[in-house]
Every structure is written in structure tokens, then in C-alpha cells.
Amino acid sequence: MSTTVEGMRLTRKGVPEALFWAPYTEGIMLVEGLQGAGKSLFLTTMGWKFKKLFDKPICMDYHPKDAFGEHKYIGEEELLAELEAVSIAAKTQKEGRAKGEALIQKWIESGPGSYLQGSALLLQEGYRYFDRRRPMDKLGILYGYLVQQWRHYGMLIAVEATRVQLLDDYRFIPYINYWVKCGWIGNNHTAVYQIENRHYPPDHPERNKGLTIDAEHWGQLYDSWMPIAMRKKWFKGAL
């Protein structure tokens, strides 16, 4: 027997999960934890559940295991053609913002970024895009405009970081809606998470929720030892 939650057909077993995850399907999310704390386990598990429960397109800047199924890989190469336009648009603050936002709208609605509409965009190691010490990075500027406009496109943008202090004070941190803290329970088979929903006031019972993920079960979706790609520009002049 099935029922309907927000216009989607689910089995009875899936209804509690859908009710748990539904508040987090749109907005800006930070997933924070030290190396090996379970950040990518959370992102990948959440992405799989969004796909199954809400039929939400999943875009990722990394490659999960085959068991994850359908997703869209979005890498630096796919954005290169847009970066020069962003650079030109950013020359003046007033004009640059308007042109940058127009570029994002065109990119999402009709260009190579059309698959981002209504999606969950999952990004590993957020300092690659929102580096506090590189505020004029062109890729960071582009993603900064996207952060500003997530509501118009029904998107979730979820970003990993070992420390929030690594991330941009102006383009990312002020816009965080959901803040996830990562850790483990004893045997390193069970990851534990605290999810803060900043749409609610501090004393509201829905502000903070806990979650555990069985790493042995959900680990089949993602290889935690897979190397993370570096930005090509980091290598220029480095040797």
C-alpha cells in the first residue's frame, strides 16, 4: 500500500524518511567535519535518498560507486567557457552583480547548466570553490552568484568543509540554512550527525535533529578512499 507525501507516491516505510528529509531539499547546506568524519558518506547517502524519495536530480563534483545510479557529474571543465564572462561581469560591483546573475540564469535555464534546475548540487571540499583567502577566484564568483539565487531554481547546494573558517565570509557563510556536524560512534561503523536547521529560532524543537548512518551499508555508494581532484589553476607556477 502506498500514500502520497507532497505529491509523491511512497511506500508506508518511506513516509517517515520523506518527512525527515523534506525540510532539507532546498537551500544552502554546510557539512563540517575533520578528515574521515563521514562528510562524503552523509552527502552521498542524502543524495541517494533525495533521488529515490523526491525524484530530485543529483549533481556531484565527484564520482560515486555504480550502486548510486543516475547522477550528473559537474566538473571544472564544464564551467570554463562561462568563467571569462564572469570575470568581465565582475569588473564593477553594481554592473558586475547584475551581469553575473543574468549569466547564471541563462546558464541554468538554457545553457550547459540546465540540469541544475531543481537539483541537489553536492560539492566536496568547499575551499575549492569558496576559499576565504582567494575571494576573487572566478569559479568562486560564479558559484557565489548561484548561492544567491538557489531559491529561484529550487536547488539545494551542499558543501563539505573540514573547518568553516576555510570558507568565504561573504559569498557562502552568511547564507547557510543547514549546518551538519559529523562524527562517529565508537566502532567507526556508525556515523552520527547533528543537523541544525537555521530556518527555525534557536529554542524551536525542530531546530536541531540527530541522524545516524550505517557506514557498512551505505558505504556501498561511495569509495571514501577515492582521491579528490585539485583545481588546475593551483598547479600553475607551483613548480
CORKANOR-V606626 format. One record per pair of residues at least 24 apart in sequence whose ideal C-beta (glycine too) atoms are under 7 Angstrom apart, sorted by the first residue. I is the first residue (numbers start at 1). J is the second residue. Records with the same first field share a line. If there is no record, write none. Layout:
I = J  J
This chain:
8 = 54  55
10 = 53
14 = 53
17 = 49  53
18 = 53
21 = 49  50  53
23 = 197
24 = 156  178
25 = 50  54  56  156
26 = 150  154  155  156
27 = 150  156  177  178
28 = 147  150  157  175  176  177
29 = 156  157  158  159  177  178  180
30 = 159  161  164  176  179  180
31 = 158  159  160  180  182
32 = 161  164  179  180  181  182
33 = 162  181  182  183
34 = 162
35 = 162
37 = 182  183
38 = 182  184  191
39 = 160  182
40 = 124  160  222  224
41 = 191  213  215  218  219  222  224
42 = 180  182  193  213
43 = 122  158  160
44 = 68  221  222
45 = 213  218  221
47 = 120  122
48 = 221
50 = 120
56 = 118  119  120
57 = 115  118  119
58 = 119  120  122
59 = 115  116  119  121  122
60 = 122
61 = 123  124
62 = 124  228
64 = 221  222
65 = 220  221  222  223
67 = 220  221
68 = 221
72 = 115
76 = 139  231  232
78 = 112
79 = 139  142
82 = 107  142
83 = 138  139  142
86 = 138  141  142
87 = 138
90 = 141
100 = 141  145
101 = 145  148  149
104 = 145  146  149
108 = 153
116 = 153  155
117 = 153
118 = 153  154  155
119 = 155
120 = 156  158
121 = 155  156  157  158
122 = 158
123 = 158  159  160
124 = 160  228
125 = 160  228
126 = 159  160  161  167
127 = 161  166  167
128 = 231
130 = 159  167  168  171  172
131 = 168
132 = 166  167  168  169
135 = 168
140 = 168  171
144 = 171
147 = 171  172  175
189 = 214  215  216
190 = 214  215
191 = 215
